[in-house]
Amino acid sequence: MEIDWIVSFPRYGNKGKYCDYSVILMDRKSGAAQLGKCVKLSEILDNPEFEQSYPHTVGYYKGSSGEGAEFRPEYLEIRRVSSVEEFWLFLNAVDI
């Protein structure tokens, strides 16, 4: 069962360690009217729902259509991760 979160990394403005990155989080399960909120990536990784729900399907996308629950990203790469270390490897691989 996927947690169905979309985490968007802004194109500019983040440097240094990934945990300190400001990202946009959209929880697609909470309804179509939900707008993304700006959070630190560390807040997402420390969330019990994220920590206790491995494995996760993560994807790198460019472009999308729809909003909220109808959001349909066009994935360039999709990977299954079973730990936060594998998540870091994914971020490094897509060069975020």
ZIBELLIN-V670420 format. One record per pair of residues at least 4 apart in sequence whose ideal C-beta (glycine too) atoms are under 8 Angstrom apart, sorted by the first residue. I is the first residue (numbers start at 1). GAP is how many residues later the second one is. If there is no record, write none. Layout:
I	GAP
I	GAP
//
This chain:
1	52
2	54
2	55
3	26
3	46
3	47
3	50
3	53
4	23
4	24
4	25
5	20
5	21
5	22
5	23
5	39
5	45
6	19
6	20
6	22
6	30
6	65
6	67
7	16
7	17
7	18
7	19
7	34
7	37
8	15
8	16
8	18
8	28
9	5
9	12
9	14
9	87
10	4
10	12
10	13
10	14
13	9
14	6
14	7
14	8
16	4
17	4
18	23
18	70
18	73
18	78
19	21
19	22
19	23
19	26
20	20
20	21
20	22
21	19
21	20
22	16
22	17
22	18
22	19
23	15
23	16
23	17
23	18
23	21
24	12
24	13
24	14
24	15
25	11
25	12
25	13
25	14
25	19
26	8
26	9
26	10
26	11
26	42
26	45
27	7
28	6
28	40
28	41
28	43
29	40
30	4
31	37
31	38
32	35
32	36
32	37
32	38
33	35
34	34
39	4
39	5
40	4
41	4
42	4
43	4
44	6
45	5
45	6
45	39
45	42
46	4
46	5
47	4
48	4
49	4
50	6
54	27
54	28
54	29
55	25
55	26
55	27
56	24
56	25
56	31
57	21
57	22
57	23
58	20
58	21
58	22
58	23
58	29
58	32
59	14
59	16
59	17
59	18
59	19
59	20
60	15
60	16
60	17
60	18
60	30
60	34
60	36
61	12
61	13
61	14
61	15
62	12
62	14
63	10
63	11
64	7
64	8
64	9
64	10
65	6
65	7
65	9
66	4
66	5
66	6
67	4
76	18
77	16
77	17
79	7
79	11
81	5
81	6
81	8
81	9
82	4
83	4
84	4
85	4
86	4
87	4
88	4
89	4
90	4
91	5
92	4
//
